Amino acid sequence: MSLRIASESRSKRSSRSNAPETRHIDVSTGLEIQTSRFGRIAVDANRIMTFPRGLLGFPNFKRFALIQTGEESCFFWLQSMDEPALAFVVTDPSPFFADYQVPFKEESQSELQLDDAATGQVLVICNKVGDMLTCNLLGPIVVNVANRKAQQVVLTEKRWTTRQPLLQLRKSPLPLAKSA
């Protein structure tokens, strides 16, 4: 199976206010977690994913929360529920790479109980390299949005890289001269 999973449209995503509620939701519908970036926050239970195999390099960390920091942002924090300092910036690659597809083995598909591509979502981990924001297109994360099980897979296609350029970051503006 090859996943080319359509993400939610920006208008649909922005009509929901995910980011502010992440900090102010009713804890009875979610969990409180400690993060190194945002302090103690409440996370809606629907934003928690389970990685049965962990992430590559982090096999012992199985539960992560998807935290959106701004309504219009297409970037999220994938925050470990068990280690406050373990978090990754992730994004849906489809707005940036229209022809990106993830071949997905039947074994992995079965493990995630992913019977229909419509219940799947692809995310990629982003990194800052110099003045570029890059993403790992060789190690995408596939999420079954119906049951929130996820798995990071390893692709072998030579077309993509682990540091695929995504965006040129803006340089910090020069400080303004003081006026008299």
N, C-alpha and C positions, 0 to 999 in steps of 0.2 A: 504494500500500500504506500502511496506517495501522498503526503499531506501538503496541500496548498490551501490552508485554512483561512477563510476570510475572517478578518477581525471585525469587531463592532465598528460601525461607522462613527466617525468623529462626532457627528451631530448627536447620535444616540448616546455616545460615551459622555459628551459634554452636557447632555441634558440631565444626567445623573450627577449629583455632587458627591463623588467618592472621597476626594481628598480631605475636605474639612471634617467630614464625619469620622474619618479614621481616628482623629484625636478626641472626638466628643460623642461617640456612640454609647448606647446603653450597654454596660459591661455584661449584663445578663444575656445578651445575644451574641457575645463574643468573649474574647480573652484579653487580659492585660499582659503586655510584654514589655520588657526592658530593652531599649535599643541604645547604641552608643551615639547615634546621630540625632534622635528625636526625644530621648529620655523615655519615660514610661508612657506608653500609649495603649489605647484599647483598639483591638482589631476585630472586625466583624468576622464571625465564624465562616462566612462564605468566601473570605479572602485568604483562608488558610489552606495550603496545599501539602500533601504528603508525598515524599519521594521515597518509595520503598527501598531503593538502592542508594539513597543519598545523592549528592552531586559529585561530579568527578573531582577527586582530590579531597572530598569531605564526606566519606561514606557513612560516618556516624551521625550526621545531622540529617534528620528525616523530615522535620516539620518546618515550613517556611510560610511567612505571611507576605502577601503582595500589597505593598503600600504605595498609594498614589499621592504624590506631594502637591499636585496642583490640578485643578479641573481640566485645563486645556493641555496638560503635559501628556506626551506619549511615552514618557519614561516613568518607570516604577522602581521601587526598592523591593528586592526579594530578600526579606529579613528572616534570619534564623529565629525560630521561636525559643531556642535553647541557649544560644550564644549571642549576647548583645553586640559583639564586635563583628559578627559574620553577616555581611549583607552585600548584595550585588545590585548594580543598576541593570535593569533589563528593559527591553522594548519588543514590540511586535515588529518583525522585519519587513512585513508586506508593504508598508508605505514607502520604504526605502529601496527595496529590491523586488520589483514586480514579478520576476521570473524565479524567485527562490522557492524551492520545494524540498521537503524533507522525506526521503524514502524511509519507511518505517517497517521494521520486521514484524512478522505475524506474532512472534513470541512477545515482543514488547507491546504490541497492540493488545494482545490477550491479557498481559500483566496489568495494563492500565484499564482494561475493560472498555476499550475504545472500538466500538462496533461501527460507528458512523463518524466520518470526518467532520460532520457538522458539530459534534460535541467536543472537538479538539481545538486547541489554540497553540500556536508556536510562539515562543519567546526566545530571545538571544541575550546573552550577557554582554554588557558594554564596558569598555575600558578607555581611559584617557591615555593617549600615547602622544607626548609632545603637545602640539596644538590641534591634534585630531581626536575625535571621538571615534573609536573603532568598535566593532562587534564581532563576536565569535560565531561565524556562520558554519563552522565545522562541528560545533558542540551545542546545537539548539536544544531547547527544553520543550518537550511536548506535554501539554496539560489536557487531561480529560476534564472539561469544565463541568460535566454532570456530576462526577464524584470527587473532583479535585485531587485526583492522583496524578503525579507528574514523573517524568523521567528525562534525564539529559542523555542524548544519544550522540554517537560519534559518526560523522559522515566521512567518506573517503574521497568524495568528488574534489578533484584538483582545481576546479573553477573558483572555489571559495577559500577563504583563509580564516585563521583564528583571530586575525587583526584586520578584518575587512574595513576599509575607511567608510565612515558613516556620515560624519559632519565635521566641518572645519570649525573649531571653537574660536570665538571672538577673543581678540587680545584685550586685556584690561585697558580701559581708556586712560590716557595720561591725566594726572591731576590737574585741575583747573588752576590757573594763576589767580592769586589773590587780587581782588579789586580794591581800589583805594577808597 
